[in-house]
Amino acid sequence: MTQQAVEWIVQFGFAGFCAALLGVLVWLVRQLLQLQRDSSDVIARNTEAVHDLLTLVSDSVRLLREVHNKLLARPCIAREE
């Protein structure tokens, strides 16, 4: 082989390797964007779950306060004995 043929082979080898690396890079960026979308969905669902939990806890606290106030309004049975 001549020197020029070897140079052409090396140049095409580097060009092919660059194309392969560019393909891998595009694939990785697509995977990263999909991961970001999935993470956003999970964050949205978790936020909704925390909001529902906050509502449930708030209702429970309100109910416990009502029970507490009703118990305090009743006379103490122990004093009568």
C-alpha positions in Angstrom: 0.0 0.0 0.0 1.1 3.5 -0.7 1.4 6.2 1.9 -1.5 8.0 0.5 -3.8 4.9 0.7 -2.8 4.4 4.3 -3.6 8.1 5.1 -7.0 7.7 3.4 -7.8 4.6 5.4 -6.8 6.3 8.7 -8.9 9.4 7.8 -11.9 7.3 7.0 -11.4 5.3 10.1 -11.4 8.4 12.2 -14.4 9.8 10.4 -16.3 6.5 11.0 -15.3 6.5 14.6 -16.5 10.1 14.9 -19.8 9.2 13.3 -20.2 6.2 15.7 -19.4 8.5 18.7 -21.9 11.1 17.5 -24.5 8.3 17.2 -23.8 7.2 20.8 -24.0 10.8 22.0 -27.4 11.4 20.3 -28.6 8.1 21.9 -27.4 9.2 25.3 -29.1 12.6 25.0 -32.3 10.9 24.1 -32.0 8.6 27.1 -31.3 11.6 29.3 -34.4 13.5 28.0 -36.5 10.4 28.6 -35.2 10.1 32.1 -35.9 13.8 32.7 -39.5 13.3 31.5 -39.9 10.2 33.7 -38.5 12.0 36.7 -40.9 14.9 36.2 -43.8 12.5 36.1 -42.7 10.9 39.4 -42.2 14.3 41.0 -45.7 15.3 39.9 -47.2 12.1 41.3 -45.3 12.4 44.6 -46.4 16.0 44.9 -50.0 15.0 44.4 -49.6 12.2 47.0 -48.1 14.6 49.6 -51.0 17.0 49.0 -53.5 14.1 49.5 -51.7 13.1 52.7 -51.7 16.7 53.9 -55.5 16.8 53.4 -55.9 13.5 55.2 -53.8 14.6 58.2 -55.6 18.0 58.3 -58.9 16.2 58.4 -57.6 13.8 61.1 -56.3 16.7 63.3 -59.7 18.5 62.9 -61.5 15.3 64.0 -59.2 14.8 67.0 -59.7 18.3 68.1 -63.5 17.9 68.0 -63.2 14.6 70.0 -60.9 16.4 72.5 -63.3 19.3 72.9 -66.2 16.9 73.4 -64.3 14.9 76.0 -63.4 18.1 77.9 -67.1 19.2 77.9 -68.2 16.0 79.6 -68.2 15.9 83.4 -65.6 13.9 85.2 -67.0 10.6 86.5 -64.2 10.1 88.9 -65.2 13.1 91.0 -68.6 11.7 91.7 -67.3 8.4 93.2 
